[in-house]
Amino acid sequence: MVTDLNVDAKITDEMITKARSRLGDETAITEAWHTEATRDTIRRWAEAIGDNNPLWVDPKYAAGTGHGTIIGPPTFLFSCNQGPAHRGRGAGGFRGFPGIHRFWAHEEWDWRLPIRRGDEIHGFTKEAEIIEHTSRLARRSFENITEQRFLNQNGELIANHRMGFVNTERSTAAAIGRYKDFKQHSYTREDIQKINDDIDMEELRGATPRYWEDVSSGDQVPWVVKGPLTSTEIVTFITGWGGPFIIASEIGHRYLRDHPHANVSNRITNAPDFPERCHWDDDFAREVGAPAAYDFGSQRVAWLCHAVTNWMGDNGFLRHLKAKLIKFNVLGDTTWCQGRVVDTTVEDGEHLVHLELWGENQRGEVTITGQASVRLPSKG
């Protein structure tokens, strides 16, 4: 077996100093996966998260709404927040800890405008904080918090974004073996039928307005059901999002030549590869301390938003969302994303509904929690 330094790498003081030297350094995201909200890019993102809302994908339907055209799901901006790493610093990725694994931890979005077909998306990113933690998964770990903002072609602010990652030593996390007794779920035929039935029960508000005055605390936000998670769904998501290490052939060879710490070779074949395969490769996921291959954080946050946009209808606007990823969602898991109303307020003339959100798997475990604020039309 060949020792892979990019699995065995340790967090050093030099890494921390170098990462901290970049704090507050804002740069333009010039090479994002998507730079324009076209009919195709919006549809690609919507389908990547399993959201077939006609407001996103049917121009004829959307023309009859108050928007007059298709718009992007609020989370479309995930596909504009970075690009493949080989495109350079402008792609928007964090460059702090070579050879150290990153787990998506939390998210916060503040939206100001809808994303309309034809919009050019101009993103800016900076590292805001680096915080040291003691992790049960890998002892010493560091959280990096990135802040981003997105503007349209008119210079208007579409959204502010804040996201956090936990950086852990791969071999240390694996050696602790926190998930050594984990077993992936096996479904019966009846289980799959129940999932299918629950999917058929999903509710899309659509063109029927949901008025602020008609909402009360305790009202339910019906679920959307995601899964069972498969490698196919992971690949489908990547086609819409575009991960940092989705790099092929000669481009990948040249990137690894210039950035050898990005290589995490296959343990059996010694073939060069990238760490992003933890999302579809069970063996490598276990090498970095996860129980099995798992979803992307942006994917699960987008699922939570899907439940909200289904509930609020065409005339609602998602103003704010905050989410925390608290457990792994691994291949084979199913997630019911849902919520409830906790309050209604009027703030600066906006009629807002405040929601508590969560995603629960087939084991009854909550894997993501969140809060959202939605602006609804008022009868007044």
N, C-alpha and C positions, 0 to 999 in steps of 0.2 A: 504493500500500500504506500502510495506517495503522500507525504505530509503536505497538507495544503495550508500555507501560512494565512490565507484569507479566511479560513475557518478557525484557525488557532490564534488569530490576531488578538491582542489585548489593547484596551483603551490606555493610551499614554498621556502624560502631561503635555507632551508636544502637540498631540492631536487636539487637546482641549484648548491650548493657547492659540493654535492656528484657527480653530473654529470661532473662538471668541473674538479674534481680530477682525472677523467679518461682520460682527453685530452692527446693525443699523445701516449696512451698505446696500441700498436699494438699487436694483438693476431692472431693466426692461426684460420681460419674457418675450424674446424675439423669435423663438423657434418652437412654439407650442404645437401640440398635436393638431389642434384646430385654432385657426386665427380668424375665421369668419363663421357666422351663423347662417349657413346656407340650408336649403331644403335637405340636402343629403347629409350634412354634418349633424343637423338637429335630429333627423330620423335615425342616423347611426347611433347617436348617444341614447335616444329614447329606447330603441330596440335593445341596446346593450344592457339596459337595466330592466327590461321586460315591460316597459310602459308604452302601451299602444294608444294612448289618449289621442283622439283625432285633432285636438288643438295643436299637438306637436307634429302630426304626420299627414294630415289630410288638408291640403290647401283649400279645397272647395268648402269644407266644413268651417275652417278657420276664417274664411272670408266673410261668413255670416255672423261672426261674433263681434264683440266690441273692439277686438284687436285688429280686425280687418285682414289679418294674415296669420300664418303659423308663427308661433313663438316657441322658444326653447324652454324645456323644463328648467327650473331655477338651477339645478345641479349641472346643467350643460357646461357651466364654467369650470367644472373639474377637468373637462377635456381641453381647457385653455390654460391650465395652471402650470403645465410643464410639457416638455417634449422629450424624445429620446436623448439620452445623455451624450451620444456622439455628436449632436448638433452644437454642443458647447455650453458655456455658462448661461447664455440667454435662454436655454431650455428651462431654467427655473428650479433645478434640483438642488438639494442640500449637499454640500461638499465637505462635511466636517470630519468624519471618522472612517477613513479607508479600511476595508476589511471587517467593519463592525456592522452588525445587522440592525435594521430599523423596523419597529413595529408601530403601525398607526395607532394613536391613542385617543385623540379628541379633535373636535371640529367646531368652528363657529362661523356662521355666515350672517351678514347683514345686507339684504338686497334693497336697492333703491328704485331700479327700473326693470321692466321686463326685457327679455332678450328677443329682439324681433328679427325675423328673416331679413337678411341683408346686412345686419350689423357686423362691423369689423370689431374684433375684440383686442384691446390693447391692455396687456397685463404687466404689473410691476410686482417684484418680490423682494423681501429682505428677511434676514434672520433677526428676530426680535429678542429672544432669550435662550440661554443654555443653562439648564438647572441640573445639578447632580442629585441622584436618588440612590437609595439602597434598595435593590430589586430582589424579590423572592425568586424571580426567574433566573437572574444572572448576577447577583450580588451588586457589583458596581455598575451603574448605568447612568446615562445622561439623557435628559429630555431636551429636544430642540423645538422651539416654537417659531414658526414662519408666518409672517403677515404678508398678505397680497391684496392688491386692489385691481379692479377691472373697469376700464372705460370703453365707451363706444367711439365710433368715428367722429362724433361731434364733441368729444372731450367730456361727455357726461358720465358721471360715476354710476356704474351698474351695480357693483357690490364690493364690499370689503370681506376679506376672508382671513381666518386665523386657524392654523392647524398645528397639532403637536405630535411628535414622534418620540418613542423611547428607543434609545440606541443601546444594544446589549452585545456582549461578547458571545459569539456563536458557540464555541466549544464549551465555555463555562456554563451557559444555559443548558446545553445538551447533557453535560456531565451531572448537573444537579438532578436531572431526570424527574422533574415534577410530574410529567405526564406518562411515566413508564407503564402505568396500569390502564391507560386510556384505551377504550375500544370504540371503533367507529360503529355507528348505528346500522342495524339491519332491519329493513321494513318488511312487514307482511303485505300481502295483496290488499288486505282491508285497510292497512295504514295508508297505502298509496291512494286508494279510493277516497279516503277521508280528506287527504290533501287536495285531490282533484275537486271534490265537492266544495271545499272551502274556497278554492280559487274561483269556482263558478259563482260563489256568493259575494265576490268583491263588488263594491258599489262605486260607480263613476258618476259624480254629480253633474258634470257637463254643463249644458246651457241653462239648466234650471238654477236661478240665483239662490244662494244661501244668504239670507239677510242676517245682519248682526243682531237685530232685535229678536230673532227666532232661535237664538242659540243660548243655552243655559249651562251652568256648571254641572259637570257630571255627564253631559252628552258624550256619546262614544264616537271616536274616529274609527270607522270599520277597517279591518285588516286588509293588507295585501300580503299574499303568501309567496315566498321566494324559496324555491328548492323543490326537491332535494338538490343541494348544490353539487354540480358535476364539473369535471375539467372542461367540458364543452361550454358550460355557462361562463367559466372563468375566461376562456378564449374569446367568447362573444363579448364579454365586458371589455377586454383589452382592445378589441377592434374599435370600440367607441371612445375609450379613455386614452389609450396610448401610453403604456408604462415607460419608465426611464430606460429599461434594458431590453426593450423589444427591438433587437438589432440582429441583422442577419448577415451571414456569409462574409464577403470582403469587408463590409463596413464594420462588422463585429470584430473581425481579425485585426483591423487597423486600430479600432478602439482599444482592444485588449493589449495590443503592442504598446500603445501610448499610456494606458492606464492599467497596469498589471494587477493592481489591487482589486479591480472590478471582477477579476476572474475567480470563480469558485469551481474548480474542476470536478467533474463527476468522479466519485470515489472508485468506481469499478472500471470505467474506461479511460480515465485520466483526460478525457476530452474537455477542452476549455468550455466554460459555460458561465451564465450570469446568475446572481442570487435571486432574481425575480422568480425563478422556477419554484421557490418555496410555495407558490400559490397553486401549483399543479403537480408537484413532485413530492409524494409523501416521505420518501427517504430523506431528501434534502431538508424538508420542513422539520423532521425530527432532529437532524444535525444542528439546527439553529435553536432548538429548545421548544418547538411547537409540538402539539400532539399529532398533527397530520397536516397536509396541505390545507390552506385556509384562504378565505376571500380577501379582497382588498378593502381597506377602511373606507375609501371613497364609494365603493360599491354598496356597502351596507348603509352608509349615510344617505346615499341616493335612494335606496329602498324605503327608508324612513320618510324621506320627502315625497316619494310616490304616494304613500298613504295620505299625506296631507293634501297634495294637489288633487287627488281623487275626491277628497272630502270637500274642499273649498269651492270647486267648480270653476268655470271659465272666468267668472267675474271676481274671484278672490285673488289676493296677491300675498305670497309668502314673504314676510318682511324680515324675519329673524329665525335662525335655527342654531341650536347648540346641542352637540351630541358627544357621548363618551362611549368608547368601545371597551367593554369590561370582560369579555370572554372570547375565546377563539370560536369562529364559525368555520368548521372544517368540511371537507368534501363529504357529502352524504347528509349533512344537516339541512333542516328546513327551518325557515324563519317566518314567523307571523309578526309583521310590523303593524302597529296599531297605536291608539292613544285615547285620550279623553280631554274634554274641556275643563280647565281649572279656574278660568276667570274671563271676564269681558271688561274692556276699558275703552275710554276715549282719550287719545293722547295726541296733542297738536293737530286736532281735527280729524285724526284717523280713528276709525272704529275697529278696534283690535280684539281678536279672540286669542287667548293664551292656552296652549296645549301642553299636556304631558305626554311623552311618547316613549315607546319601548319596542324592542324586538325580542321575541321569545322563541326558543327552539323546541324541537319535539321531545326533549327531555324535561321541559318545563323550566329551563334555565333562561334568565334574561341575559342577553349578550350585548345589547346596546340600549342606552337610555338617552333621552333628549327632551328638550323644551323648544317650543316654536311659538311665534306670534304671527297671526294671519290677519290681513286687512280685508274686511268684508264690506259689501255695499250696505248702505243704511236706507231704511224706508223714510227717514226724516228729511 
